[in-house]
Amino acid sequence: MKRKFYISIPQILLIVIISALLTAVTVLAASGTTDAPAAPGSTTSYTLEDIYQRLINGTAGSQSAFTEPAVAPGTGSMHSLNDIYAVIPDAGSDVAGVDGSRTVDLPDGIYRSNSATCNDANLIRDNIKHGVTIFGVTGIYLNGWSIYSRAEDPLLSVSMLSATDGWAVGEGGNIYHYDGTTWSRHTTTAERSDLWSVDMLSATDGWAVGSGGRIYHYDGTTWSRHTTTAEGKALHSVFMVSATDGWAVGEGGYFYHYDGSNWSLRATTDEGITLWSVSMVNATDGWAVGEEGNFYHYNGSTWSWGESVSPGLTIWSVDMVNATAGWATARDGWIYRYDGSHWRTDYMTVEGTSLYSVDMLSATDGWAVGVYGIIYHYDGVEWSLHTTIPQRSMLRSVSMLSATDGWAVADDGRIYHLFD
């Protein structure tokens, strides 16, 4: 069954009284009869600001009946339809929305138009756990991971500095920036080589590494090629301890160090085993992981083999919380934990698929992402599946700002945001 609703609203809508919205909205059944939306509680004075304030200030996952405006008399002007998550009623049907200039097919589900205006047809399908129906009397507060944006290029790494500043890099030398509202392509490197990893120290200091041994630096304005390693092998991971101390690892098992001026080769793994990730506790303590289940340790002067958990296993990512606590994720869904002495099996996912990235906020809070859109969370006791992205995007990297704010990027260009 198809249903239509008609919305006659300006292109940029800041305040809408729900009574006016309902007047402009009709729902047509297949028979051609009109089904009126449910009344919005006991008053008709709701504005989008009322709905936004009621939702954003509630406890995630809880319900609230809209029995009175959240801010009387609802005169706020800071929020628009783009801020409201809406569930189209009557699951199982399709609807077509007409805004006066075009018709848009909207499958049932939960939507958010992050940067779109009312005239835009490309509303983004979200994977929000809870939404709100603006046609009824009950709302459920926002919660969960959702699609925030989509880059034009596959993305391989993300590094967030704050809620208003973050960077993502990917294939073709493309570098994207987040300004607190929008993700946009900042630049494309002249070489257009794939960028595997980015690590930001501050808003004026960051590094990215990639194919061909190329290393790029950001100075607050411009990304430029700092150097290319003599070996010319792909670099898969970069970790900066400070503005004068950093490490990069990759193909061939090479360890490169930055001393504040230059990048130089410092060590090589036995048999040139490829490295996929490096994480430093401080300038004298760090770990790197890669092929053949190998862990390598840095003691302040040299890198040496630490142990192997499973020959033949690829370990994709490592993140150290401190000298006695760290986690690593691998192929086949394995998660390992460092206890200060050894790396031990901590968990194996039911899916048994690769977890490409792990980011720990603390020893009791961490996230891991991977193949088929799986997102796992650690609560200090155990790992559990938090959600699976419906688009089954291959999530390559995750960067958490807090327990309720984080970002993940995928090789289909999708950018996901956790706002809980």
Summary of the structure (lengths in Angstrom):
residues: 420
radius of gyration: 24.3
end to end distance: 33.8
largest distance: 78.3
contacts: 1457
relative contact order: 0.09
helix: 10%
strand: 51%
